[in-house]
Amino acid sequence: MAKIVSRIIKTRKAPTPSAPYSQGVQVNDTIYISGQLGTDPSTGELVGNGDVIEEAGRALDSIKGILEEAGLTMDHIIRTTILLADIKDFGRVNELYGKYFTKGTYPARAAYQVVAVPKNGRIEIEAIAADGGIEDQAKL
């Protein structure tokens, strides 16, 4: 039977959780990143005064910081889920989101409108990343 190795990932580049969860958990070669709001890590407050793009950028920066703590980059992400307070924001968020990845290596993704985002935010983003040698099969 294969051995399962796990570790908790935490960084000051992302907000400290205010509830019983971890910023990220690595299990073997898979990193699970908890949903990130547009929260400033130093204050714990939402950024942007309700601007979904500012919140999205901050959430993506938090994800990037968690990955860096694990020794990875945004290009190691294999799946994201985006939760939006208003699906009409999807196009604008999508434009910003694409800038965080190398063109052509985008992860799988789902996006949903939800009834509410914690802290009355406009967006929450979670991610799953894979450690190890990633090869783009399309380029082989």
PyMOL commands that place a pseudoatom at each C-alpha (Angstrom):
pseudoatom trace, name=CA, resn=MET, resi=1, chain=A, elem=C, hetatm=0, pos=[0.000, 0.000, 0.000]
pseudoatom trace, name=CA, resn=ALA, resi=2, chain=A, elem=C, hetatm=0, pos=[1.349, 3.434, -0.954]
pseudoatom trace, name=CA, resn=LYS, resi=3, chain=A, elem=C, hetatm=0, pos=[2.318, 5.821, 1.810]
pseudoatom trace, name=CA, resn=ILE, resi=4, chain=A, elem=C, hetatm=0, pos=[0.369, 9.105, 2.006]
pseudoatom trace, name=CA, resn=VAL, resi=5, chain=A, elem=C, hetatm=0, pos=[2.438, 12.119, 3.004]
pseudoatom trace, name=CA, resn=SER, resi=6, chain=A, elem=C, hetatm=0, pos=[0.767, 15.413, 3.874]
pseudoatom trace, name=CA, resn=ARG, resi=7, chain=A, elem=C, hetatm=0, pos=[1.809, 18.832, 5.090]
pseudoatom trace, name=CA, resn=ILE, resi=8, chain=A, elem=C, hetatm=0, pos=[0.075, 22.101, 5.886]
pseudoatom trace, name=CA, resn=ILE, resi=9, chain=A, elem=C, hetatm=0, pos=[1.124, 25.068, 3.748]
pseudoatom trace, name=CA, resn=LYS, resi=10, chain=A, elem=C, hetatm=0, pos=[0.944, 28.543, 5.270]
pseudoatom trace, name=CA, resn=THR, resi=11, chain=A, elem=C, hetatm=0, pos=[2.373, 31.870, 4.256]
pseudoatom trace, name=CA, resn=ARG, resi=12, chain=A, elem=C, hetatm=0, pos=[2.166, 35.540, 5.134]
pseudoatom trace, name=CA, resn=LYS, resi=13, chain=A, elem=C, hetatm=0, pos=[1.478, 36.249, 1.441]
pseudoatom trace, name=CA, resn=ALA, resi=14, chain=A, elem=C, hetatm=0, pos=[-2.121, 35.130, 1.989]
pseudoatom trace, name=CA, resn=PRO, resi=15, chain=A, elem=C, hetatm=0, pos=[-4.607, 35.996, 4.733]
pseudoatom trace, name=CA, resn=THR, resi=16, chain=A, elem=C, hetatm=0, pos=[-4.449, 33.999, 7.950]
pseudoatom trace, name=CA, resn=PRO, resi=17, chain=A, elem=C, hetatm=0, pos=[-7.574, 31.830, 8.160]
pseudoatom trace, name=CA, resn=SER, resi=18, chain=A, elem=C, hetatm=0, pos=[-10.166, 33.140, 10.610]
pseudoatom trace, name=CA, resn=ALA, resi=19, chain=A, elem=C, hetatm=0, pos=[-11.912, 29.762, 10.788]
pseudoatom trace, name=CA, resn=PRO, resi=20, chain=A, elem=C, hetatm=0, pos=[-10.746, 26.143, 11.230]
pseudoatom trace, name=CA, resn=TYR, resi=21, chain=A, elem=C, hetatm=0, pos=[-9.094, 25.529, 7.858]
pseudoatom trace, name=CA, resn=SER, resi=22, chain=A, elem=C, hetatm=0, pos=[-5.618, 25.754, 6.314]
pseudoatom trace, name=CA, resn=GLN, resi=23, chain=A, elem=C, hetatm=0, pos=[-4.488, 28.023, 3.475]
pseudoatom trace, name=CA, resn=GLY, resi=24, chain=A, elem=C, hetatm=0, pos=[-3.252, 24.932, 1.671]
pseudoatom trace, name=CA, resn=VAL, resi=25, chain=A, elem=C, hetatm=0, pos=[-2.685, 21.245, 2.217]
pseudoatom trace, name=CA, resn=GLN, resi=26, chain=A, elem=C, hetatm=0, pos=[-0.255, 19.132, 0.236]
pseudoatom trace, name=CA, resn=VAL, resi=27, chain=A, elem=C, hetatm=0, pos=[-1.020, 15.412, -0.006]
pseudoatom trace, name=CA, resn=ASN, resi=28, chain=A, elem=C, hetatm=0, pos=[1.742, 13.618, -1.878]
pseudoatom trace, name=CA, resn=ASP, resi=29, chain=A, elem=C, hetatm=0, pos=[2.094, 15.590, -5.141]
pseudoatom trace, name=CA, resn=THR, resi=30, chain=A, elem=C, hetatm=0, pos=[-1.265, 17.379, -4.969]
pseudoatom trace, name=CA, resn=ILE, resi=31, chain=A, elem=C, hetatm=0, pos=[-1.796, 20.781, -3.345]
pseudoatom trace, name=CA, resn=TYR, resi=32, chain=A, elem=C, hetatm=0, pos=[-5.312, 21.791, -2.321]
pseudoatom trace, name=CA, resn=ILE, resi=33, chain=A, elem=C, hetatm=0, pos=[-5.698, 25.538, -1.850]
pseudoatom trace, name=CA, resn=SER, resi=34, chain=A, elem=C, hetatm=0, pos=[-8.635, 26.765, 0.195]
pseudoatom trace, name=CA, resn=GLY, resi=35, chain=A, elem=C, hetatm=0, pos=[-10.943, 29.358, -1.279]
pseudoatom trace, name=CA, resn=GLN, resi=36, chain=A, elem=C, hetatm=0, pos=[-9.294, 32.779, -1.263]
pseudoatom trace, name=CA, resn=LEU, resi=37, chain=A, elem=C, hetatm=0, pos=[-11.211, 36.018, -0.966]
pseudoatom trace, name=CA, resn=GLY, resi=38, chain=A, elem=C, hetatm=0, pos=[-9.947, 39.421, -2.004]
pseudoatom trace, name=CA, resn=THR, resi=39, chain=A, elem=C, hetatm=0, pos=[-8.612, 39.944, 1.509]
pseudoatom trace, name=CA, resn=ASP, resi=40, chain=A, elem=C, hetatm=0, pos=[-5.495, 41.954, 2.337]
pseudoatom trace, name=CA, resn=PRO, resi=41, chain=A, elem=C, hetatm=0, pos=[-3.160, 39.621, 4.285]
pseudoatom trace, name=CA, resn=SER, resi=42, chain=A, elem=C, hetatm=0, pos=[-1.933, 42.438, 6.537]
pseudoatom trace, name=CA, resn=THR, resi=43, chain=A, elem=C, hetatm=0, pos=[-5.348, 43.782, 7.577]
pseudoatom trace, name=CA, resn=GLY, resi=44, chain=A, elem=C, hetatm=0, pos=[-7.754, 40.897, 7.041]
pseudoatom trace, name=CA, resn=GLU, resi=45, chain=A, elem=C, hetatm=0, pos=[-10.106, 43.305, 5.253]
pseudoatom trace, name=CA, resn=LEU, resi=46, chain=A, elem=C, hetatm=0, pos=[-11.484, 43.037, 1.726]
pseudoatom trace, name=CA, resn=VAL, resi=47, chain=A, elem=C, hetatm=0, pos=[-9.737, 45.222, -0.842]
pseudoatom trace, name=CA, resn=GLY, resi=48, chain=A, elem=C, hetatm=0, pos=[-11.304, 47.394, -3.536]
pseudoatom trace, name=CA, resn=ASN, resi=49, chain=A, elem=C, hetatm=0, pos=[-14.484, 48.669, -1.850]
pseudoatom trace, name=CA, resn=GLY, resi=50, chain=A, elem=C, hetatm=0, pos=[-16.651, 46.146, -3.705]
pseudoatom trace, name=CA, resn=ASP, resi=51, chain=A, elem=C, hetatm=0, pos=[-14.630, 46.141, -6.953]
pseudoatom trace, name=CA, resn=VAL, resi=52, chain=A, elem=C, hetatm=0, pos=[-14.651, 42.525, -8.142]
pseudoatom trace, name=CA, resn=ILE, resi=53, chain=A, elem=C, hetatm=0, pos=[-11.463, 42.980, -10.189]
pseudoatom trace, name=CA, resn=GLU, resi=54, chain=A, elem=C, hetatm=0, pos=[-9.489, 44.270, -7.201]
pseudoatom trace, name=CA, resn=GLU, resi=55, chain=A, elem=C, hetatm=0, pos=[-10.813, 41.385, -5.100]
pseudoatom trace, name=CA, resn=ALA, resi=56, chain=A, elem=C, hetatm=0, pos=[-10.024, 38.846, -7.842]
pseudoatom trace, name=CA, resn=GLY, resi=57, chain=A, elem=C, hetatm=0, pos=[-6.462, 40.136, -8.185]
pseudoatom trace, name=CA, resn=ARG, resi=58, chain=A, elem=C, hetatm=0, pos=[-5.917, 39.928, -4.442]
pseudoatom trace, name=CA, resn=ALA, resi=59, chain=A, elem=C, hetatm=0, pos=[-7.374, 36.384, -4.317]
pseudoatom trace, name=CA, resn=LEU, resi=60, chain=A, elem=C, hetatm=0, pos=[-5.128, 35.265, -7.185]
pseudoatom trace, name=CA, resn=ASP, resi=61, chain=A, elem=C, hetatm=0, pos=[-2.101, 36.890, -5.515]
pseudoatom trace, name=CA, resn=SER, resi=62, chain=A, elem=C, hetatm=0, pos=[-2.910, 34.930, -2.343]
pseudoatom trace, name=CA, resn=ILE, resi=63, chain=A, elem=C, hetatm=0, pos=[-3.082, 31.687, -4.326]
pseudoatom trace, name=CA, resn=LYS, resi=64, chain=A, elem=C, hetatm=0, pos=[0.222, 32.568, -5.962]
pseudoatom trace, name=CA, resn=GLY, resi=65, chain=A, elem=C, hetatm=0, pos=[1.777, 33.186, -2.526]
pseudoatom trace, name=CA, resn=ILE, resi=66, chain=A, elem=C, hetatm=0, pos=[0.563, 29.843, -1.183]
pseudoatom trace, name=CA, resn=LEU, resi=67, chain=A, elem=C, hetatm=0, pos=[1.985, 28.076, -4.230]
pseudoatom trace, name=CA, resn=GLU, resi=68, chain=A, elem=C, hetatm=0, pos=[5.315, 29.889, -3.850]
pseudoatom trace, name=CA, resn=GLU, resi=69, chain=A, elem=C, hetatm=0, pos=[5.483, 28.662, -0.248]
pseudoatom trace, name=CA, resn=ALA, resi=70, chain=A, elem=C, hetatm=0, pos=[5.114, 25.136, -1.655]
pseudoatom trace, name=CA, resn=GLY, resi=71, chain=A, elem=C, hetatm=0, pos=[7.834, 25.821, -4.254]
pseudoatom trace, name=CA, resn=LEU, resi=72, chain=A, elem=C, hetatm=0, pos=[5.377, 25.999, -7.164]
pseudoatom trace, name=CA, resn=THR, resi=73, chain=A, elem=C, hetatm=0, pos=[3.985, 28.528, -9.621]
pseudoatom trace, name=CA, resn=MET, resi=74, chain=A, elem=C, hetatm=0, pos=[0.547, 29.331, -11.013]
pseudoatom trace, name=CA, resn=ASP, resi=75, chain=A, elem=C, hetatm=0, pos=[1.346, 27.053, -13.955]
pseudoatom trace, name=CA, resn=HIS, resi=76, chain=A, elem=C, hetatm=0, pos=[1.200, 24.066, -11.580]
pseudoatom trace, name=CA, resn=ILE, resi=77, chain=A, elem=C, hetatm=0, pos=[-2.530, 24.658, -11.069]
pseudoatom trace, name=CA, resn=ILE, resi=78, chain=A, elem=C, hetatm=0, pos=[-4.622, 21.957, -12.691]
pseudoatom trace, name=CA, resn=ARG, resi=79, chain=A, elem=C, hetatm=0, pos=[-8.112, 23.032, -11.535]
pseudoatom trace, name=CA, resn=THR, resi=80, chain=A, elem=C, hetatm=0, pos=[-9.805, 26.147, -10.156]
pseudoatom trace, name=CA, resn=THR, resi=81, chain=A, elem=C, hetatm=0, pos=[-13.275, 26.992, -8.978]
pseudoatom trace, name=CA, resn=ILE, resi=82, chain=A, elem=C, hetatm=0, pos=[-14.489, 30.577, -9.058]
pseudoatom trace, name=CA, resn=LEU, resi=83, chain=A, elem=C, hetatm=0, pos=[-17.462, 31.626, -6.951]
pseudoatom trace, name=CA, resn=LEU, resi=84, chain=A, elem=C, hetatm=0, pos=[-19.017, 34.941, -7.977]
pseudoatom trace, name=CA, resn=ALA, resi=85, chain=A, elem=C, hetatm=0, pos=[-21.618, 37.073, -6.230]
pseudoatom trace, name=CA, resn=ASP, resi=86, chain=A, elem=C, hetatm=0, pos=[-22.774, 38.125, -9.728]
pseudoatom trace, name=CA, resn=ILE, resi=87, chain=A, elem=C, hetatm=0, pos=[-22.138, 35.990, -12.824]
pseudoatom trace, name=CA, resn=LYS, resi=88, chain=A, elem=C, hetatm=0, pos=[-22.257, 39.196, -14.896]
pseudoatom trace, name=CA, resn=ASP, resi=89, chain=A, elem=C, hetatm=0, pos=[-18.733, 39.865, -13.551]
pseudoatom trace, name=CA, resn=PHE, resi=90, chain=A, elem=C, hetatm=0, pos=[-17.417, 36.712, -15.233]
pseudoatom trace, name=CA, resn=GLY, resi=91, chain=A, elem=C, hetatm=0, pos=[-16.095, 38.373, -18.407]
pseudoatom trace, name=CA, resn=ARG, resi=92, chain=A, elem=C, hetatm=0, pos=[-14.106, 41.010, -16.535]
pseudoatom trace, name=CA, resn=VAL, resi=93, chain=A, elem=C, hetatm=0, pos=[-12.761, 38.467, -14.053]
pseudoatom trace, name=CA, resn=ASN, resi=94, chain=A, elem=C, hetatm=0, pos=[-11.861, 36.094, -16.883]
pseudoatom trace, name=CA, resn=GLU, resi=95, chain=A, elem=C, hetatm=0, pos=[-9.724, 38.768, -18.544]
pseudoatom trace, name=CA, resn=LEU, resi=96, chain=A, elem=C, hetatm=0, pos=[-7.702, 39.307, -15.355]
pseudoatom trace, name=CA, resn=TYR, resi=97, chain=A, elem=C, hetatm=0, pos=[-7.576, 35.571, -14.536]
pseudoatom trace, name=CA, resn=GLY, resi=98, chain=A, elem=C, hetatm=0, pos=[-5.934, 34.748, -17.872]
pseudoatom trace, name=CA, resn=LYS, resi=99, chain=A, elem=C, hetatm=0, pos=[-3.011, 37.069, -17.092]
pseudoatom trace, name=CA, resn=TYR, resi=100, chain=A, elem=C, hetatm=0, pos=[-1.953, 34.877, -14.155]
pseudoatom trace, name=CA, resn=PHE, resi=101, chain=A, elem=C, hetatm=0, pos=[-1.153, 31.861, -16.339]
pseudoatom trace, name=CA, resn=THR, resi=102, chain=A, elem=C, hetatm=0, pos=[1.183, 31.127, -19.239]
pseudoatom trace, name=CA, resn=LYS, resi=103, chain=A, elem=C, hetatm=0, pos=[-0.885, 31.383, -22.406]
pseudoatom trace, name=CA, resn=GLY, resi=104, chain=A, elem=C, hetatm=0, pos=[-2.033, 27.966, -23.558]
pseudoatom trace, name=CA, resn=THR, resi=105, chain=A, elem=C, hetatm=0, pos=[-1.494, 26.219, -20.211]
pseudoatom trace, name=CA, resn=TYR, resi=106, chain=A, elem=C, hetatm=0, pos=[-4.721, 27.216, -18.492]
pseudoatom trace, name=CA, resn=PRO, resi=107, chain=A, elem=C, hetatm=0, pos=[-6.119, 24.883, -15.844]
pseudoatom trace, name=CA, resn=ALA, resi=108, chain=A, elem=C, hetatm=0, pos=[-9.526, 23.264, -15.929]
pseudoatom trace, name=CA, resn=ARG, resi=109, chain=A, elem=C, hetatm=0, pos=[-12.073, 25.566, -14.307]
pseudoatom trace, name=CA, resn=ALA, resi=110, chain=A, elem=C, hetatm=0, pos=[-15.640, 25.977, -13.146]
pseudoatom trace, name=CA, resn=ALA, resi=111, chain=A, elem=C, hetatm=0, pos=[-17.347, 29.270, -12.311]
pseudoatom trace, name=CA, resn=TYR, resi=112, chain=A, elem=C, hetatm=0, pos=[-20.617, 29.708, -10.464]
pseudoatom trace, name=CA, resn=GLN, resi=113, chain=A, elem=C, hetatm=0, pos=[-22.809, 32.483, -9.176]
pseudoatom trace, name=CA, resn=VAL, resi=114, chain=A, elem=C, hetatm=0, pos=[-23.538, 31.926, -5.490]
pseudoatom trace, name=CA, resn=VAL, resi=115, chain=A, elem=C, hetatm=0, pos=[-26.055, 33.462, -3.121]
pseudoatom trace, name=CA, resn=ALA, resi=116, chain=A, elem=C, hetatm=0, pos=[-23.318, 34.976, -0.964]
pseudoatom trace, name=CA, resn=VAL, resi=117, chain=A, elem=C, hetatm=0, pos=[-19.532, 35.101, -0.671]
pseudoatom trace, name=CA, resn=PRO, resi=118, chain=A, elem=C, hetatm=0, pos=[-18.007, 35.276, 2.843]
pseudoatom trace, name=CA, resn=LYS, resi=119, chain=A, elem=C, hetatm=0, pos=[-17.397, 38.784, 4.253]
pseudoatom trace, name=CA, resn=ASN, resi=120, chain=A, elem=C, hetatm=0, pos=[-19.865, 40.116, 1.639]
pseudoatom trace, name=CA, resn=GLY, resi=121, chain=A, elem=C, hetatm=0, pos=[-17.121, 39.739, -0.951]
pseudoatom trace, name=CA, resn=ARG, resi=122, chain=A, elem=C, hetatm=0, pos=[-17.670, 39.617, -4.696]
pseudoatom trace, name=CA, resn=ILE, resi=123, chain=A, elem=C, hetatm=0, pos=[-15.478, 36.571, -5.454]
pseudoatom trace, name=CA, resn=GLU, resi=124, chain=A, elem=C, hetatm=0, pos=[-13.790, 33.514, -3.960]
pseudoatom trace, name=CA, resn=ILE, resi=125, chain=A, elem=C, hetatm=0, pos=[-11.298, 31.326, -5.833]
pseudoatom trace, name=CA, resn=GLU, resi=126, chain=A, elem=C, hetatm=0, pos=[-10.012, 27.877, -4.857]
pseudoatom trace, name=CA, resn=ALA, resi=127, chain=A, elem=C, hetatm=0, pos=[-7.382, 25.825, -6.649]
pseudoatom trace, name=CA, resn=ILE, resi=128, chain=A, elem=C, hetatm=0, pos=[-5.783, 22.417, -6.940]
pseudoatom trace, name=CA, resn=ALA, resi=129, chain=A, elem=C, hetatm=0, pos=[-2.159, 22.157, -8.093]
pseudoatom trace, name=CA, resn=ALA, resi=130, chain=A, elem=C, hetatm=0, pos=[0.141, 19.271, -8.926]
pseudoatom trace, name=CA, resn=ASP, resi=131, chain=A, elem=C, hetatm=0, pos=[3.798, 19.109, -7.947]
pseudoatom trace, name=CA, resn=GLY, resi=132, chain=A, elem=C, hetatm=0, pos=[6.350, 17.265, -10.022]
pseudoatom trace, name=CA, resn=GLY, resi=133, chain=A, elem=C, hetatm=0, pos=[7.418, 17.306, -13.636]
pseudoatom trace, name=CA, resn=ILE, resi=134, chain=A, elem=C, hetatm=0, pos=[4.578, 18.766, -15.636]
pseudoatom trace, name=CA, resn=GLU, resi=135, chain=A, elem=C, hetatm=0, pos=[4.813, 18.212, -19.376]
pseudoatom trace, name=CA, resn=ASP, resi=136, chain=A, elem=C, hetatm=0, pos=[2.453, 19.693, -21.899]
pseudoatom trace, name=CA, resn=GLN, resi=137, chain=A, elem=C, hetatm=0, pos=[1.422, 16.652, -23.922]
pseudoatom trace, name=CA, resn=ALA, resi=138, chain=A, elem=C, hetatm=0, pos=[0.234, 18.909, -26.754]
pseudoatom trace, name=CA, resn=LYS, resi=139, chain=A, elem=C, hetatm=0, pos=[3.852, 20.015, -27.268]
pseudoatom trace, name=CA, resn=LEU, resi=140, chain=A, elem=C, hetatm=0, pos=[5.335, 16.497, -27.344]
for i in range(1, 140): cmd.bond("trace and resi %d" % i, "trace and resi %d" % (i + 1))
show_as sticks, trace
zoom trace
